[in-house]
Amino acid sequence: MRQPFRVSRFGLLGLITAVTLSLIAPSAPAVIFEPPEDRAPDSTLGGGSRDPQQCVSAQDTLPSVTPLLPETRIGFTVSERPKIYVYVPEVTTKKVFFSLQTQTGEQHYQQEMELPETPGIIGLHLPDDGPPLKENINYQWRLVFICSESLEPDSPEYTGWIRRLPAQEYSISSDLSLRQVQDLAEAKLWYDTVFSLVQLKSQEPDNLVLSQNWTELLSSVGLEAIANQPILTSQP
């Protein structure tokens, strides 16, 4: 009769240790964002002072409208037409007005658009045939919620800032990968970091490592409250 296979006590301990280490060892470096010292300009355009409760009040269990930005309220990019992400909970209006203008008030782009039917993180982007952002210029973007038939002086408004930097000053891989995301974060290119990680997550929605990196990225800039919200299809 064949004797049962025996594992020595030391061999069993080694096996358990190896399995335990494989479970607790990180599978990929964290994506942490440390904002540059630059802060958003003092706005002279009158934005951000409107009633945030009118038609956009969120349920007590949900965060309110939240732009995906560091606390500095400004992010950098090397893209000519970067995407801007905003978390929008369930609101009573379905129309918003999106615009972009320079720090001196020069209008760059504007469009009225429909909100998705479900709450989540939306991506706002400039059209391919629209003018690109100029380098080293501060732009203020605005998302105004249309609570009645048209825009009103007290329409709730959320704003942020963006600055395009010269791409040739950075050595960033052109291949979409987690390594690229980490390089972008280290280069302090906020909008590009978020965009690239969103693209990766859309390709592999069940990838737990990417989900963890997304949570780490948002948590590193104080946005952990919306880290588990769904990322919706980008808006035109």
BADO-882097 format. One record per residue (C-alpha): residue number from 1; z, x, y. Coordinates in steps of 0.1 Angstrom, whole numbers, padded with zeros to 4 digits. Each point is the difference from the previous one (the first is absolute). Layout:
BEGIN
[mike NUM; [Z; X; Y]] ...
//
This chain:
BEGIN
[mike 1; [0000; 0000; 0000]] [mike 2; [-0010; 0014; 0034]] [mike 3; [0030; 0010; 0022]] [mike 4; [0002; -0016; 0034]] [mike 5; [-0011; 0022; 0029]] [mike 6; [0030; 0014; 0017]] [mike 7; [0003; 0011; 0036]] [mike 8; [0026; 0026; 0009]] [mike 9; [0026; -0009; 0026]] [mike 10; [-0013; 0027; 0023]] [mike 11; [-0036; -0012; -0005]] [mike 12; [0009; -0036; 0008]] [mike 13; [0019; 0011; 0032]] [mike 14; [-0031; 0020; 0011]] [mike 15; [-0023; -0030; -0006]] [mike 16; [0023; -0023; 0019]] [mike 17; [0002; 0024; 0029]] [mike 18; [-0038; 0004; 0002]] [mike 19; [-0005; -0037; 0000]] [mike 20; [0026; -0005; 0027]] [mike 21; [-0014; 0026; 0022]] [mike 22; [-0035; -0014; -0003]] [mike 23; [0013; -0034; 0011]] [mike 24; [0019; 0012; 0031]] [mike 25; [-0024; 0027; 0011]] [mike 26; [-0021; -0011; 0030]] [mike 27; [-0036; -0006; -0009]] [mike 28; [-0014; 0009; 0035]] [mike 29; [0014; 0013; 0033]] [mike 30; [0012; -0027; 0024]] [mike 31; [-0021; -0010; 0029]] [mike 32; [0023; 0004; 0030]] [mike 33; [-0011; -0004; 0036]] [mike 34; [0017; 0018; 0029]] [mike 35; [-0014; -0013; 0033]] [mike 36; [-0010; 0026; 0026]] [mike 37; [0021; 0002; 0032]] [mike 38; [-0026; -0019; 0020]] [mike 39; [0011; -0035; 0008]] [mike 40; [-0020; -0030; 0012]] [mike 41; [-0009; 0001; 0037]] [mike 42; [0019; -0022; 0024]] [mike 43; [-0023; -0030; 0001]] [mike 44; [-0014; -0011; 0034]] [mike 45; [-0021; -0027; -0016]] [mike 46; [0028; -0027; -0003]] [mike 47; [0000; -0002; -0038]] [mike 48; [0028; -0007; -0024]] [mike 49; [0021; -0022; 0022]] [mike 50; [-0011; -0035; -0012]] [mike 51; [0021; -0024; -0020]] [mike 52; [0001; 0012; -0036]] [mike 53; [0013; -0033; -0013]] [mike 54; [-0027; -0024; 0010]] [mike 55; [-0020; -0010; -0031]] [mike 56; [0007; 0032; -0018]] [mike 57; [0037; -0005; -0011]] [mike 58; [0005; 0013; -0035]] [mike 59; [0023; -0015; -0027]] [mike 60; [0034; 0016; -0001]] [mike 61; [-0009; 0016; -0033]] [mike 62; [-0031; 0017; 0014]] [mike 63; [-0005; 0028; 0026]] [mike 64; [-0016; -0010; 0033]] [mike 65; [-0035; 0012; 0011]] [mike 66; [0002; 0038; -0004]] [mike 67; [-0026; 0026; 0010]] [mike 68; [-0002; 0029; -0025]] [mike 69; [0010; 0027; 0024]] [mike 70; [0027; 0026; 0003]] [mike 71; [0028; -0006; 0025]] [mike 72; [-0020; 0021; 0026]] [mike 73; [-0024; -0030; 0001]] [mike 74; [-0030; 0024; 0000]] [mike 75; [-0021; 0014; -0029]] [mike 76; [-0026; 0027; -0002]] [mike 77; [-0034; -0002; -0018]] [mike 78; [-0031; 0021; -0005]] [mike 79; [-0021; -0031; -0008]] [mike 80; [-0025; -0014; 0025]] [mike 81; [0009; -0035; -0010]] [mike 82; [0034; -0001; -0016]] [mike 83; [0017; -0029; -0016]] [mike 84; [0031; -0015; 0015]] [mike 85; [0025; -0017; -0024]] [mike 86; [0024; -0028; 0010]] [mike 87; [0023; -0021; -0022]] [mike 88; [-0004; -0037; 0008]] [mike 89; [0024; -0025; -0017]] [mike 90; [-0008; -0037; -0004]] [mike 91; [-0006; -0013; 0035]] [mike 92; [-0011; -0033; 0014]] [mike 93; [-0031; 0013; 0017]] [mike 94; [-0031; 0015; -0017]] [mike 95; [-0018; 0016; 0029]] [mike 96; [0007; 0033; 0017]] [mike 97; [-0017; 0020; 0028]] [mike 98; [-0003; 0037; -0008]] [mike 99; [-0009; 0025; 0028]] [mike 100; [0000; 0037; 0007]] [mike 101; [0000; 0016; 0034]] [mike 102; [0007; 0034; 0015]] [mike 103; [0032; 0010; 0017]] [mike 104; [-0017; -0005; 0034]] [mike 105; [-0010; -0036; -0010]] [mike 106; [-0036; 0005; -0009]] [mike 107; [-0011; -0025; -0026]] [mike 108; [-0012; 0015; -0033]] [mike 109; [-0002; -0029; -0024]] [mike 110; [0011; -0036; -0004]] [mike 111; [-0004; -0027; -0025]] [mike 112; [0015; -0033; -0010]] [mike 113; [0006; -0003; -0038]] [mike 114; [0015; -0022; -0027]] [mike 115; [0032; 0009; -0018]] [mike 116; [0001; -0001; -0039]] [mike 117; [0015; -0030; -0016]] [mike 118; [0028; 0019; -0016]] [mike 119; [0026; 0023; 0017]] [mike 120; [-0003; 0038; -0005]] [mike 121; [-0012; 0032; 0015]] [mike 122; [-0034; -0003; 0017]] [mike 123; [-0024; 0028; 0010]] [mike 124; [-0018; -0003; 0034]] [mike 125; [-0030; 0022; 0005]] [mike 126; [-0027; 0007; 0025]] [mike 127; [-0035; -0010; -0011]] [mike 128; [-0024; 0027; -0012]] [mike 129; [-0024; -0008; 0029]] [mike 130; [0029; 0001; 0026]] [mike 131; [0007; 0029; 0023]] [mike 132; [0020; 0028; -0016]] [mike 133; [0033; 0011; 0014]] [mike 134; [-0002; 0030; 0023]] [mike 135; [0020; 0031; -0008]] [mike 136; [0033; 0007; 0017]] [mike 137; [0001; -0034; 0017]] [mike 138; [0030; -0023; -0005]] [mike 139; [-0010; -0036; -0009]] [mike 140; [0022; -0030; -0001]] [mike 141; [-0008; -0027; -0025]] [mike 142; [0012; -0035; 0003]] [mike 143; [0004; -0029; -0025]] [mike 144; [0006; -0033; 0019]] [mike 145; [0007; -0032; -0020]] [mike 146; [-0019; -0030; 0013]] [mike 147; [0026; -0028; -0002]] [mike 148; [-0020; -0027; 0018]] [mike 149; [-0037; -0007; 0007]] [mike 150; [-0004; 0034; 0017]] [mike 151; [0020; 0030; 0012]] [mike 152; [0029; -0008; 0023]] [mike 153; [0021; 0023; 0023]] [mike 154; [0029; -0003; -0024]] [mike 155; [-0020; 0005; -0032]] [mike 156; [0021; 0022; -0024]] [mike 157; [-0014; 0036; 0000]] [mike 158; [0005; 0031; -0021]] [mike 159; [-0013; 0034; 0011]] [mike 160; [-0003; 0036; -0011]] [mike 161; [-0017; 0032; 0010]] [mike 162; [-0026; 0023; -0016]] [mike 163; [-0014; 0033; 0008]] [mike 164; [-0031; 0016; -0016]] [mike 165; [0003; 0038; -0005]] [mike 166; [-0029; 0025; -0007]] [mike 167; [-0007; 0000; -0038]] [mike 168; [-0010; 0036; 0000]] [mike 169; [0035; 0011; 0008]] [mike 170; [0011; -0012; -0034]] [mike 171; [-0007; 0011; -0036]] [mike 172; [0002; -0033; -0019]] [mike 173; [-0016; -0006; -0034]] [mike 174; [-0029; -0025; 0001]] [mike 175; [0009; -0012; -0035]] [mike 176; [0022; -0031; -0001]] [mike 177; [0030; 0010; -0019]] [mike 178; [0038; 0002; 0002]] [mike 179; [-0003; 0036; 0011]] [mike 180; [-0022; -0011; 0029]] [mike 181; [0027; -0026; 0010]] [mike 182; [0027; 0027; -0001]] [mike 183; [-0022; 0023; 0022]] [mike 184; [-0006; -0027; 0025]] [mike 185; [0037; -0008; 0002]] [mike 186; [0008; 0037; 0005]] [mike 187; [-0026; 0001; 0028]] [mike 188; [0018; -0029; 0016]] [mike 189; [-0031; -0022; 0000]] [mike 190; [0017; -0033; -0004]] [mike 191; [-0029; -0025; -0001]] [mike 192; [-0020; 0022; -0024]] [mike 193; [0030; 0004; -0023]] [mike 194; [0005; -0037; -0002]] [mike 195; [-0037; -0008; -0005]] [mike 196; [-0005; 0025; -0028]] [mike 197; [0031; -0011; -0019]] [mike 198; [-0011; -0037; 0004]] [mike 199; [-0034; 0010; -0014]] [mike 200; [0016; 0017; -0030]] [mike 201; [0023; -0030; -0007]] [mike 202; [-0030; -0024; 0001]] [mike 203; [-0017; 0021; -0027]] [mike 204; [0031; 0002; -0022]] [mike 205; [0021; -0030; 0008]] [mike 206; [0022; 0005; -0030]] [mike 207; [0007; 0037; 0006]] [mike 208; [0038; 0003; 0003]] [mike 209; [-0002; 0035; 0015]] [mike 210; [-0022; -0013; 0029]] [mike 211; [0023; -0030; 0005]] [mike 212; [0030; 0024; 0002]] [mike 213; [-0019; 0022; 0025]] [mike 214; [-0008; -0030; 0021]] [mike 215; [0037; -0010; 0001]] [mike 216; [0010; 0036; 0009]] [mike 217; [-0026; 0002; 0027]] [mike 218; [0011; -0032; 0018]] [mike 219; [0037; 0007; -0006]] [mike 220; [-0004; 0035; 0017]] [mike 221; [-0009; -0018; 0033]] [mike 222; [0025; -0029; -0003]] [mike 223; [-0024; -0025; -0014]] [mike 224; [0017; -0005; -0034]] [mike 225; [0004; -0038; 0007]] [mike 226; [-0037; -0006; -0005]] [mike 227; [-0007; 0026; -0027]] [mike 228; [-0002; -0026; -0027]] [mike 229; [-0023; -0024; 0019]] [mike 230; [-0036; -0005; -0013]] [mike 231; [-0028; 0018; 0017]] [mike 232; [-0027; -0025; 0007]] [mike 233; [-0038; 0004; 0006]] [mike 234; [-0008; 0017; 0032]] [mike 235; [-0011; -0022; 0029]] [mike 236; [-0033; 0003; 0018]] 
//
